[in-house]
Amino acid sequence: MIMAGFVARAAEPPAPMPAPQHVELKYYGFYCVVDYTQMFCLTNFSGQYQDPATGQIVGFYDKYNLYGITAVAGWQWRKETALGFGFSYLNDPLKAFSQIPVFVEFRSHFLRNRITPFTSVQLGYSIPFGSKSLTSDYTRIVDGGITFAINIGGRFAISQKFGLNIFAGYQLIHLKNVERGFDGVASTRMSELYDNIRFGMGVNF
């Protein structure tokens, strides 16, 4: 009798392995995002000013594309609600529009899956970085101004604490005071409003 029970138990199929759980990035607590950002300016500036030394009328045409690094750190209450503080370091090929936007970010993730769409809204102030273009007809930011950005993207979880993200969006930068001059002599100062489309990719942890 004992032997029969032993044989019956031995013949039972092994218990099935538990189904693997999908990878889900943590959705509560401290979070950090670091992205490479590329911006393409939609605004064209064309105008002219008078060189104070020669009296010559000088024309200009501007379309500055910016690129740099963006970093955000904050706290996430749930997948749809995260609030952070961040900054970007942005530059352009002529080094005329180097600036550091600092901002508050509201971020939302919409799914608890390995791949989830997200949105982020950023509002802050762009600080000039003391830059000047390396040409005789120069441009320099004197005073920065308000900046606003909205992004839509997706995040792919590698593990519960590390993910990759990619996004596209729009950013507005309103500089209160931009100086233009010739051969180091300031000629005009004006406020300028720049519209940009932006793309980025980076990491989330």
The 8 nearest C-alpha neighbors of each residue, nearest first, counted from 0:
[[1, 3, 2, 4, 5, 6, 7, 8],
 [0, 2, 4, 3, 5, 6, 7, 8],
 [1, 3, 5, 0, 4, 6, 7, 8],
 [4, 2, 6, 0, 5, 1, 7, 8],
 [5, 3, 7, 1, 6, 2, 8, 0],
 [4, 6, 2, 8, 3, 7, 9, 1],
 [7, 5, 9, 3, 4, 8, 10, 2],
 [8, 6, 4, 10, 9, 5, 3, 11],
 [9, 7, 5, 11, 10, 6, 4, 3],
 [10, 8, 6, 7, 11, 5, 12, 4],
 [9, 11, 7, 8, 6, 12, 5, 13],
 [10, 12, 8, 9, 13, 7, 14, 6],
 [13, 11, 10, 14, 9, 15, 8, 7],
 [14, 12, 15, 11, 16, 10, 9, 8],
 [13, 15, 12, 16, 11, 17, 18, 10],
 [16, 14, 13, 17, 12, 18, 11, 19],
 [15, 17, 18, 14, 19, 13, 12, 20],
 [18, 16, 19, 15, 20, 14, 13, 21],
 [17, 19, 16, 20, 15, 21, 14, 22],
 [20, 18, 17, 21, 16, 22, 15, 23],
 [19, 21, 18, 22, 23, 17, 113, 112],
 [20, 22, 23, 19, 113, 112, 18, 111],
 [23, 21, 113, 158, 20, 156, 159, 24],
 [24, 22, 113, 159, 112, 156, 21, 111],
 [25, 23, 159, 156, 160, 26, 158, 22],
 [26, 24, 159, 27, 160, 23, 28, 78],
 [25, 27, 78, 77, 24, 75, 28, 76],
 [28, 26, 75, 76, 77, 25, 29, 78],
 [27, 29, 75, 74, 30, 76, 26, 25],
 [28, 30, 74, 73, 75, 27, 31, 72],
 [31, 29, 73, 204, 72, 74, 28, 75],
 [30, 32, 72, 204, 71, 203, 73, 33],
 [31, 33, 203, 71, 70, 202, 204, 72],
 [32, 34, 70, 202, 201, 69, 71, 203],
 [35, 33, 201, 69, 200, 68, 36, 199],
 [34, 36, 68, 199, 200, 67, 201, 69],
 [37, 35, 199, 67, 66, 68, 198, 34],
 [36, 38, 66, 198, 197, 199, 65, 67],
 [39, 37, 197, 65, 64, 196, 66, 195],
 [40, 38, 64, 195, 196, 197, 41, 65],
 [39, 41, 195, 64, 42, 194, 63, 62],
 [40, 42, 194, 195, 39, 43, 196, 193],
 [43, 41, 40, 193, 194, 62, 44, 195],
 [42, 44, 62, 61, 45, 41, 60, 40],
 [45, 43, 61, 60, 42, 46, 62, 59],
 [46, 44, 60, 59, 61, 43, 47, 58],
 [47, 45, 59, 58, 44, 60, 48, 57],
 [46, 48, 58, 57, 59, 56, 49, 45],
 [47, 49, 57, 56, 58, 50, 186, 187],
 [48, 50, 56, 55, 54, 57, 51, 186],
 [49, 51, 54, 55, 52, 53, 56, 181],
 [52, 50, 54, 53, 49, 186, 184, 55],
 [51, 53, 50, 54, 55, 184, 49, 181],
 [54, 52, 55, 50, 51, 49, 56, 181],
 [53, 55, 50, 51, 49, 52, 56, 57],
 [56, 54, 50, 53, 49, 57, 51, 52],
 [55, 57, 49, 48, 50, 54, 47, 58],
 [58, 56, 47, 48, 49, 55, 50, 59],
 [59, 57, 47, 46, 48, 56, 60, 45],
 [60, 58, 45, 46, 47, 61, 57, 44],
 [59, 61, 45, 44, 46, 62, 58, 43],
 [62, 60, 44, 43, 63, 45, 59, 42],
 [61, 63, 43, 40, 42, 64, 44, 60],
 [62, 64, 40, 61, 65, 91, 39, 96],
 [63, 65, 39, 40, 38, 91, 62, 66],
 [66, 64, 91, 38, 90, 89, 37, 63],
 [67, 65, 37, 89, 90, 36, 38, 91],
 [66, 68, 89, 36, 88, 35, 90, 37],
 [67, 69, 35, 88, 87, 34, 36, 70],
 [68, 70, 87, 34, 33, 86, 35, 88],
 [69, 71, 33, 85, 32, 86, 87, 34],
 [72, 70, 85, 32, 31, 84, 83, 33],
 [73, 71, 31, 83, 84, 30, 85, 32],
 [83, 74, 72, 30, 82, 29, 84, 31],
 [73, 75, 29, 28, 81, 82, 30, 83],
 [74, 76, 81, 27, 28, 77, 80, 29],
 [77, 75, 27, 80, 81, 28, 74, 78],
 [78, 76, 80, 27, 26, 79, 75, 81],
 [77, 79, 26, 108, 80, 107, 109, 76],
 [80, 78, 107, 108, 77, 109, 81, 106],
 [79, 81, 107, 77, 76, 78, 75, 106],
 [80, 82, 75, 106, 74, 105, 76, 107],
 [83, 81, 105, 73, 74, 104, 106, 75],
 [73, 84, 82, 104, 72, 103, 71, 74],
 [83, 85, 103, 71, 72, 104, 102, 73],
 [86, 84, 71, 70, 102, 101, 72, 103],
 [85, 87, 101, 100, 70, 69, 102, 99],
 [88, 86, 69, 99, 100, 68, 89, 70],
 [87, 89, 99, 67, 68, 98, 69, 90],
 [90, 88, 67, 66, 98, 97, 65, 87],
 [89, 91, 97, 65, 66, 96, 94, 67],
 [90, 92, 65, 94, 93, 64, 96, 63],
 [91, 93, 94, 90, 64, 65, 95, 63],
 [92, 94, 132, 95, 91, 133, 96, 131],
 [95, 93, 91, 132, 92, 96, 97, 130],
 [96, 94, 132, 131, 130, 93, 139, 138],
 [95, 97, 94, 90, 91, 98, 130, 140],
 [96, 98, 90, 128, 89, 130, 94, 95],
 [99, 97, 127, 128, 89, 126, 88, 96],
 [98, 100, 88, 126, 87, 125, 89, 101],
 [125, 99, 101, 87, 86, 124, 126, 98],
 [102, 100, 86, 123, 124, 85, 125, 99],
 [103, 101, 123, 122, 85, 84, 121, 86],
 [102, 104, 84, 122, 121, 83, 123, 85],
 [105, 103, 121, 83, 120, 82, 84, 106],
 [104, 106, 82, 120, 119, 81, 83, 121],
 [107, 105, 119, 81, 118, 80, 104, 82],
 [108, 106, 79, 80, 118, 117, 81, 119],
 [109, 107, 117, 79, 78, 110, 116, 115],
 [108, 110, 116, 79, 117, 115, 107, 78],
 [111, 109, 115, 112, 108, 116, 78, 114],
 [112, 110, 23, 115, 113, 109, 78, 24],
 [113, 111, 114, 110, 23, 115, 22, 21],
 [112, 114, 156, 23, 22, 155, 115, 21],
 [115, 113, 155, 112, 154, 156, 153, 116],
 [114, 116, 110, 154, 153, 112, 109, 113],
 [117, 115, 153, 152, 109, 108, 154, 114],
 [118, 116, 108, 152, 107, 153, 151, 109],
 [119, 117, 151, 107, 150, 106, 152, 108],
 [118, 120, 106, 150, 105, 149, 107, 104],
 [119, 121, 149, 105, 104, 148, 150, 106],
 [122, 120, 104, 148, 103, 147, 102, 149],
 [123, 121, 147, 102, 103, 146, 148, 104],
 [122, 124, 102, 146, 101, 145, 103, 147],
 [125, 123, 145, 146, 144, 100, 101, 126],
 [100, 124, 126, 143, 144, 99, 145, 146],
 [125, 127, 143, 99, 98, 100, 124, 128],
 [128, 126, 98, 143, 129, 140, 97, 99],
 [127, 129, 98, 97, 130, 126, 99, 96],
 [130, 128, 127, 131, 140, 97, 139, 141],
 [129, 131, 95, 128, 97, 139, 94, 96],
 [130, 132, 95, 139, 138, 94, 133, 137],
 [133, 131, 95, 93, 137, 94, 134, 138],
 [132, 134, 131, 93, 137, 135, 94, 95],
 [133, 135, 136, 137, 132, 182, 93, 181],
 [134, 136, 182, 181, 137, 133, 183, 180],
 [137, 135, 181, 134, 180, 182, 138, 179],
 [138, 136, 132, 180, 134, 135, 179, 181],
 [137, 139, 179, 132, 131, 178, 95, 180],
 [140, 138, 131, 178, 95, 177, 130, 141],
 [139, 141, 177, 142, 127, 178, 176, 96],
 [140, 142, 176, 177, 139, 178, 143, 127],
 [143, 141, 176, 175, 140, 174, 127, 144],
 [144, 142, 174, 126, 125, 127, 175, 141],
 [143, 145, 174, 173, 125, 175, 124, 146],
 [144, 146, 124, 173, 123, 125, 172, 147],
 [147, 145, 172, 123, 124, 171, 122, 125],
 [146, 148, 122, 171, 170, 121, 123, 172],
 [149, 147, 170, 121, 169, 120, 171, 122],
 [148, 150, 120, 168, 169, 119, 121, 170],
 [149, 151, 168, 119, 118, 167, 166, 120],
 [152, 150, 118, 166, 167, 117, 168, 119],
 [151, 153, 166, 117, 165, 116, 167, 118],
 [152, 154, 116, 115, 164, 165, 117, 166],
 [153, 155, 164, 115, 114, 163, 116, 156],
 [156, 154, 114, 163, 162, 113, 164, 157],
 [157, 155, 162, 113, 158, 24, 23, 161],
 [156, 158, 162, 161, 155, 159, 22, 163],
 [159, 157, 161, 160, 156, 22, 24, 162],
 [158, 160, 24, 25, 23, 161, 22, 156],
 [159, 161, 204, 158, 24, 25, 162, 157],
 [162, 160, 204, 158, 157, 203, 159, 156],
 [163, 161, 156, 203, 157, 155, 202, 204],
 [164, 162, 202, 155, 154, 201, 203, 156],
 [163, 165, 154, 201, 200, 153, 202, 155],
 [164, 166, 200, 152, 153, 199, 201, 154],
 [167, 165, 152, 199, 151, 198, 150, 200],
 [168, 166, 198, 150, 197, 151, 152, 199],
 [167, 169, 150, 197, 149, 196, 151, 198],
 [168, 170, 196, 148, 149, 197, 195, 150],
 [171, 169, 148, 195, 147, 194, 196, 172],
 [170, 172, 194, 147, 146, 193, 195, 148],
 [171, 173, 146, 193, 192, 145, 174, 170],
 [172, 174, 192, 144, 145, 191, 193, 146],
 [175, 173, 144, 143, 191, 190, 176, 172],
 [174, 176, 190, 144, 142, 143, 173, 191],
 [175, 177, 190, 142, 189, 141, 174, 188],
 [178, 176, 140, 189, 188, 141, 139, 190],
 [179, 177, 188, 139, 187, 138, 140, 141],
 [180, 178, 138, 187, 137, 186, 185, 188],
 [179, 181, 185, 186, 184, 137, 136, 183],
 [180, 182, 136, 184, 135, 183, 137, 50],
 [183, 181, 135, 184, 136, 180, 137, 134],
 [182, 184, 181, 180, 185, 135, 137, 136],
 [185, 183, 180, 181, 182, 186, 51, 50],
 [186, 184, 180, 179, 187, 183, 178, 181],
 [185, 187, 180, 179, 184, 50, 51, 48],
 [188, 186, 179, 178, 185, 189, 180, 48],
 [187, 189, 178, 177, 176, 179, 186, 190],
 [190, 188, 176, 177, 191, 187, 178, 175],
 [189, 191, 175, 176, 174, 177, 192, 188],
 [192, 190, 174, 173, 189, 193, 175, 177],
 [191, 193, 173, 172, 174, 194, 190, 171],
 [194, 192, 172, 42, 171, 173, 195, 191],
 [193, 195, 171, 41, 42, 40, 170, 172],
 [196, 194, 40, 170, 39, 41, 169, 38],
 [195, 197, 169, 39, 38, 168, 170, 40],
 [196, 198, 38, 168, 37, 167, 169, 195],
 [199, 197, 167, 37, 166, 36, 168, 38],
 [200, 198, 36, 166, 35, 165, 34, 37],
 [199, 201, 165, 34, 164, 35, 166, 36],
 [200, 202, 34, 164, 33, 163, 35, 165],
 [201, 203, 163, 33, 162, 32, 164, 34],
 [202, 204, 32, 162, 161, 31, 163, 33],
 [203, 161, 160, 31, 30, 162, 32, 202]]
